[in-house]
Structure formats: C-alpha cells, structure tokens
Amino acid sequence: MTAQKRGLGKGLSALIPAKKTAAPVTPHPEGIERFLKLSEIKPNRFQPRRSFREAELAELMDSIREKGIIEPVIVRRSGSGYELIAGERRLRACQKLGQEKIPAIIRQAGDQEALEIALIENIQRENLNPIEESRGYERLAREFSLTQEALARKVGKERSTVANSLRLLALPEEIQKMLEDDKLTAGHARALLTVSDRRKQLSLAQTIISKGLSVREAEVLAKGEPVKSSLTSPKTPRQLDQHLTNIQNEIQRALGTRVRIVSQGKNKGKIEVEYYSADDFERILQKLSIKL
C-alpha cells in the first residue's frame, strides 16, 4: 500500500543505512540489527500515535507467536539504554507476550530525525487517525521551526495536504475527539471547517453522526441547505454483524471517506466507496496503490 505514496516511496529504507559488509565489528554497531532487552528500551517521547487498538495489538501478538518479529524496531542510544524511535506496537506486543528481547536497529538520530521517522512510519502504515497526524505535523513544525512547505518536503506530502491536515486542529476539542474515535472522517471535518461558529460546528457534527451522513451530505448541511430525503433515507440495508462493521470502519478510516459494506445474503455483498471530486477520486486511488 505504501508503494505508490507520493514522496514516500523510499520510506524508511531511505532513512535506515544499509548493512555494510566491510564495516568493522564493534560492541554496539550502528545501523546493524541486534537483539536488545526490552528492559533497556524506553518509550518514544515523540510518538505521534496516542491510541493503540487492543484488537490490532492482539492480532500482532498472534502473528509474533507464529512467525516472530519480521521487521526490527528502530532505537537510538539514551543514557545507559535506548529510546524507541519506531515500532511501538511491536514493542508493546512483545511486552505483553513476556518476551525478554526484541530485534532492533540502532540509529544515530537527533530529536528532529527521531520525530520525522516516527511520523513517517505511522503515515506509511496508515496507523494514525486524522488528529494524530495533524498533531504530528504541528509538533514537527513547532519544535523545529519548519514552514508548511519545508514540513511537506520532510514527510513527502503535498503542501496543501499538510495545510488541510493542520486546519483540523482549529476544530473544537469535542469534534477532534470524534475524529479520534472514528465517528467522523477527515472529509466530514473539512465540511465543518466551512462553518465559523463553533457551537454550530458541534451541532452539525452531532447531526452528521446521528444520521450517518456522507461527506457530500455534510457539505450540503454545512451550507445551510436542506439534505434531500433520498440521500438520508435509503432503503434499509441488511444489518451487518460486528465483524463486518469493524471492517467497514477500518476501511473508512484508511481511505478517509464514507464506505459502506452492503450484505446481499450469505457470503456475498458489495463495498461502496464514496468520492466527491476528481481530486478526491485520485487521492483514493493513491491510497489503494492504483495507477492509471
């Protein structure tokens, strides 16, 4: 999924030096994988991700039990031990499994690079909700005095993408929490940003959630126009079971748009993905690693 991300094609491989076969062997070689004790590794103070889903963590634990850690975590030296840069879910899963050691790559990295790597890894893996991503951009820009253009270059995004993400932090905290909880998508939030009154924003957000409005319907509502009943009163679909509901929510969060899974009987159905402009359609194709 990361192969087609604009500007992120090199990903972490561009930030992690390749192993050098001719490098002299030292007790703690830089950039070379080795096993570290979990007790030696401190959490990443620059971690942009605040929430870790228990279901996802449980799936990762199952994978580690069966296949072990496929990708090492990245750390840097800190005092007599190490500080995590990237791989907090892997570290947490190993802790829960009671493992003593974890494969790690030791990096020489300052604070700015540590934050950049943590943010880029999460963006590539689609691990961040819209607000976590916004806060990651904001912190990187604030702590290292970066313009939006410089910040966009650092993380491999278009400047407009970064600017739109940062705008989400202007929303009331209650709405930001709705985004964190996957009750609203970034598309819904952008529609709410067109309304200047914060109380009205909150009221519209609650209406969007209670009526299950799409982004397009939210845009119509934000303009003060009536939402057509044909949009808000579709035929009642078959009730999804919890498993399909969870999958629907995950796809919606990953694509940043309204997604519906429509059950059409036993073991069949369809997935509907909404888009609202040519640019939005192109953005979704990029998310799906589809090139035309």
N, C-alpha and C positions, 0 to 999 in steps of 0.2 A: 504493500500500500504506500510505502514511502518512496518508491522508485520514481514516481512522477511529480513529487512535491517540488514546486518551483523554488530553486535556490537551496533546497535541502538534499539534493541528490547525493552529495558527498557524505552528508550525515556525520555520524560520529567517527567514521573511518578517517575523515579528514582531520579530526581533532586528536586521534589516538595514533601515535607514531608506530610504524610497522616494526616488527621484531627484527633486530639486526643480528645476523648470524655471526658477524665478526666482532661484536661488542664484547669487551672484557667482562668476565663474571664478577659481580660484586655481591655482598650480602643482601642488599636491597636494590636490585636493578630497577631503573626507571623504565616504564613503558612495557615491562615484561610481566606476563601473567604469573602469579604465585598464589599460594593459599595463605590466607590470613585468619587469625582467630576472630570470631565475631566480637569478642570482648574488647578487641583492640580498635574497633571501628566506631566512631561517634556519628550520630545522625547528621545529615546535611542541613546546615542552618540556612542554606539558600534554596531549599526545596520549595518549588512553586506550588506543588500539589498539596492540598490540605486534607482532602478526603480520600480514603482508601476503602473501596467496597469489599466487604467481607466475602461476598460470593466470588469475586475475581481473585482475591487472595487465596481462597480455598481451592480454586481451580489451579492456580500456580503451584500450590503445595502438592497437589496430586501429580502435576507434571514433574516436579522436582523429585518426588518419591520414585517415579517411574524412570525418568531419564537423567536426573541430576540437573545441575546448573549448566545450561548450554552457553550462555553469554556471561562473562565475568562482570562484576561490578567495577566501577572506577572510583578510586580513592586518591587522596593526597596526604602527605605527611602532616601531622598535627601534634606537636609536643612529642611524647614518647609513643604515640599511637598514630591513628589515621582518622581522617574525616571523609565521610562518604561524599562523592560528587554526583554519581548517577547509579541507580539501581536499588532504590529504597524498597520497592515491593519485593525484590529478590532477597534483600537482607531481612525484611520482616518475615517473609515466608520461612527462611532458614531458621530464624529465631524461634518461630512457632513450632517448627519441626524438631527443635532441640539439637540442631547440628552445631558443631563446635567451630568449623572452618568454612570459608567460602572462597572461591576463586576470585581474584581481584587483579586489576591493572593499576599500578601506582603511577600517578602523574605528578609532574611539577606544574602546579597551576595556582595563579593568584586568585583573589576573590572574584574579579570580573570574569575570568575564564571559567571558574567553577560555576558561577551563576549561569553563564551562557550555555555551558554543556548541559546543566540540569534542565534548563528551559528548552533547549533544542531537542533533547532526548524525549521529553514529555510531549512536545509538539509532534515529533515524528511518530510516536506511538499512539497518538490520539488519546492520551491519558488525562488531559486537562479539561475541566469544564470551562465555559467561556469566561467566567470571572477569574478563575485561577490563571488562565492565560493572560488576561488583562493585567492582573496584579504582577505577574512575572515581567511583562513588558515595562510596567510602570516602575518597578523596583530597579530593573536594569538601567532604565533611562535616568532615574533619580540618583542612584548611588554612583553612577559613573558619568553623569553629565552628558548623556547622549541625546542628540536630536532625533526626531522620529525617523528621518532619512537614514541616519547612521545606525539606529536601532534596527530598522528594517533590513539593512545590509547584514548586520550581525546574525540575525536569525533566519535570513533567506526568505523574507516575505516582501510583498509589495508594500510601499509606504502607506497606501490607502487602507490595506488590510490591518496594519498595525494601528493606524489612526482610528479606524472604526472600532477596533477592539478596546482601545483606551477610552473611547467615549462611553463604554458601558459602565465605567466607574463613576460617571456622573448621575447614574440612576440611584434612587433611594435604596438604602440598605435592604429593605424588605424585598424589593424586586431583585436585587443582587442575590439574595438568599434563594429566591425562586429559581434563578438560573443555576445556582449551585446544586439545587435539589432536582434539576432536570424537569421542573414543572413548566418552564418556558425555554424556548430556544433563543439563540443569538438573533435570529430573524425577527422573532416577536419583540425582543428588546430594542432592536433598531427602529421598529414601528413606534414603540413607546417614546423613543427619544425625540420624535417629531412633536410631542406634546410638551409644552413648557411648564405647566402646572403640576407640581409633584403629587398633590393629592389626587388629581385626575389620572396621572400615570398609574398610581397604585390601584385606583378603582378599575381602570381599564385592564390592568394585569389580572386582577381577580376575576373579571368577566371573561377574559381570554381562557383562563384555566377552567372556570366552572362550566363554560360552554364548549370547551375543547376546540377553540377557533384555530384555523390555519393562519399562517403568516399573512397571506393575502387578505383574509378576513380581518385580521388585526390591523392591517394598514387602512382598510376601509373604515373600521371603527375609530381609529385614531384621528381620521379626518373629520369625524363627526357625522359621517354618512350612515344611513341605516344598512345593516348587513342583511342581504336578501335571505329570505327564509329557505330558499332552495339550497343555500350554502350551509346554513346552520341546522337544517332538519333533513338530513339524508335518510334513506331507508335504514332501519335498524340492522346493523350487521350481526353476524353470529358472534356471541360472546367469546372472547379469546381466553384461553386458560392462562395461568400465571406465567408459565414458561414462555409462551409466545408474546405475552405482554412485556416481559423483561427484554426479550429480543427486540421487539418493536422500539422500546425506549432506548436501547443501546444503539440501534441503527440511527434513530432520530438524533441522538446526541452526537454520534460520529459524523453525520452528514450536515448537522446544523440546520435542518429543515424538517417540516412536518412529514412523517412517514406513517403509513397505515398498513398493517397486515390484515388482509381480509380472508377469513376462513371460508372455504367453499365445500366443506364436507371433510370426510376422513382423509388425511394425508394430502390434501391439495388446497390451493388458495392462490393469492396473489399479493405482491408487495407494491404499494403505490408510493412514489417519491415525488413530492411537490417541488416545483421551481417557479420563480416569479419574474425572471428576466433572462436575457441571453447570457449576461454575465453570471447570474446565479446558476444557470444550467452548466456553464463551463466550469464553475467552481466545484459543482457536484461531480462532474466527470473527472476532475483532477483528484478529488477525494477518492474516487473509485479506481484511480490509476488507468483511466481510459483516455487514449489519444486518438483524435480524429484526423 
